[in-house]
Amino acid sequence: MNFGTFLARLSLISRWVARDYNGAMMMLLPKTSTGETSNRQVRPRYRPSPGTIAKIIGLLILCAAGLFVSRLPWSHWDRFYELALGFAAAVFAAVVVGRRLRNAFIVVASVVLGLAVAEAYALVASAPAIEISTPGYLSPHPVLGWGPGHPGVFHDRKLDGKTGSVIYDVDYTIDEFRNRQVISAPTGTSVAFFGDSMTFGQGVPDADTLPQAFADAATGDRVRVLNLAFPGYGPQQFLRALETDMFRDLLNEPRLFVFLTAPWHAERSACKSSFVLSAPRYVMVDGRPAYKGECIDHWPVRLRYLLTRTAMYSVFFEPVFGGAGPADMDLYVAMLIRAGQLARERYGVPILILYQPYDAYVRRAGLTDQQIMQRLRDGGLLVIDAGLDPNDFPGQTLKIPGDGHPTGVANRAWAVLVHDALAGLAAQAH
């Protein structure tokens, strides 16, 4: 075969390969409705419709609103903001989803809108006070749930929710042990005050707290006075502190433990108050309160929190369904009695209970204040009726107007009761 013949055959083979390749490619290309093939390379790029663009923008706005609400400083209006955001999300979903789910989301949006309106009305009607505190005043605590974040002077200002007028404007001095400062004897036997905001002295300066008033009354007794209370605490913090011996280093030569309480503390010890999620939780086991972690660890508490943290619950439901029941009162009493047992066993001191009567409250649980105080006495506790008659203090205020916490006048009256009780114990010892 000469060179010319070779070139002719090579040309023929090339035409066959080109024909087969083009045929194969034509078979792979999609066809139009007319049967003609279309070229993917010349098809226009996809462009979203205006409706799709609007949905994407709406979703981005919802996400941005959610992020904005989550970063807002705490406010009584937080629940309203959440409900309003939920309403917007339900409306968006009703627009986006198909017909089958659209009606369901419309119903959800209607319900959430009604709740948002009710929450707004409750907030306006109740006008809760506004409290502004120095950052670090309230921080997580590994044992008690919360407490002062560090030593220092913390400013606390409370404003009337309707008028904006100042209810109180004070400073709290927190010492190196993260307890409220009490100026007393640096050494000697110690008297420790446990309790909540009433004992801590919320709304009054350092000089007007109950522990400081007692220290002033016991000046000649060389008594070291400790204020181990903090706002929001209840019997559970008192009992847990004694169980863990967390104040052991401070309680040198203990002489008396004092706990100022009221029957509504039973809501806190039963984890029913909306602010006690991180507080210690106790349940009755074989007739004795047993520690069971934190309140938030119990799922019914979390569910109740979702309901009780709203203003509409406080305005519409709490007056009817709120309060402590008989079982809650039993737990409350049992926790205080157990604290008294630990105080005697581990520290060799009695516990003095300053009990504030609230007959209208305890009647809901089918009890009386006298019955509760007697049960505490039967459990080995020293109990004093701390009810103060305003008629005995003419021209003086026992509660901070617009707030309800005790004033320095009430604290000094209670301090006298504690001082007399301590003198009685000393007389018995001799």
Helices and strands as residue ranges (DSSP letters): H 3-28, G 40-42, H 50-70, H 78-96, H 99-126, E 130-133, E 139-141, E 145-147, E 152-159, E 166-174, E 189-194, H 197-200, G 206-208, H 210-217, G 219-221, E 223-227, H 235-244, E 254-261, H 265-269, E 280-285, E 288-294, G 295-297, H 299-308, H 311-312, I 313-317, H 318-321, H 326-342, I 343-347, E 351-355, H 359-362, G 363-365, H 369-378, E 382-385, G 390-392, H 408-429
